[in-house]
Amino acid sequence: MNIALWIVAGIGAALFLMAGMAKLAQPSEKLEAMFPWVQKYHPAFPRLIGAAEVLGAIGLILPQATGIMPILTPIAGLGLALVMVFAAIFHVRRGEVGSVPTNLVLMAIALFVTIGRLV
């Protein structure tokens, strides 16, 4: 089970890191092209989401790998799961139902790591 947790945590961390870095590193114009919703919100909004995703990705791996405060790994997983719940609600409200399956898969990955590391 530990090997499966590491594999899923690694995949989840990579996905969240890529999504978060895209929101943090891209100029506003490119963000608007990638994510149409960006232009209707404050410019800090996608940056905040990106920062949460990057920190969560780090939290899925680093505390457990180093043994320093490993309780932070399931906390990071829970935080990422909540981000995905809110993302799914956000996309449904905007009529972007096609984005919800991705949110649900990422939420499932985060919850798998959370539950696996708590048990």
N, C-alpha and C positions, 0 to 999 in steps of 0.2 A: 504494500500500500504506500510505503514511503517513496518508492521510486515513481509510482503514478502521481503522487502529490508533487514531486519535484518537476516531473515532465509538464503537468498541467499548470503549475505555478510559473514555470519558465515560458510556456506558450502564452499564458495570460499576461505575464509581465511584458513580454515582447509586443503583444498587441496593444496593451494600454500605453506602453512607452512610445510606440509609433504614433498612435492617435494623439497622445498628449503633446509630443514634440511637434507634430504637424500644426497643432493649434498654437503652440508657443513660438515657434520659429518662423512661421510664414508671415509675410507682410499682409496687411489687411486686405489688399486687392486680391491676392491669391486665396486667402481664406474665404472671401466672398464668392469666388468662383468654385471653390471646393464645397462650401457649406452655404447654401442660399439664405439660411436663416440668420447668418451673421450680420448682414446689413441692417436688420431691423432691431438690433440690440446694441447696447453700449459696447465699445471696442474691448473693454476689460472682461466682458462676459466669457468669450471663448478662451481668453488667456487664463482665466480663473479655472475653467473646466480643464484646460490642458495641464495646468499646474497640479490639480487634484489627481489627474490620471498619471502623471509622471511620478508624483510622490507615492501614489498607491502602487505603481509598478515596482518601485524600489522597495516598498514595504512588503510586497509579496515574496521577495527573495532575501534581501539583505539581513533582516533580523534573524531569520531561521538559519541562514548560511553561516553567520558569524557566531550565533549563540548568544548574542547580546540582546537582551529583552525580546526573546522569541515570541512573546505574547503580542507584539506589534504586527506580526504576520497575519493572524486571523483578524485583527482589528483593521488592517489595511484591506484585507479581502472584503470585510463587511462594508467598509467605506466605499470601495469600488462597486459593490453590489448595489448600494444605495444610489450612487451616481447613475448607474444603469437603469434603476427603477425610475428615477426622475427623468432620465433621458427618454425612456420609452413613453412616459406620460407626456413629455414635451412634444415628441414627434407625433403622437396620436392627436393631441390638441391642434397641431399644425396641419393635420391631414397627411402626414408623411409616414403612413403605416408601413411602407416598405422598409423603413429603417428599424422597425421594432424587432424583427427576428435577430438582427445583429446585437441589439441591446440585450435581448434575452439570453443569447449564447454567452456573451461576455459576463452577464450577471451569473449564469450557471457556473462558469469557470471560477469566478470570484467566490461564490458560495461553496463550491467543492473544496477549494483551498481553505476557506474559513472553517468549515465543519471538520475537514480532515486534520487540520492542525490543532483544533480544540479537543478532538477525541483522542 
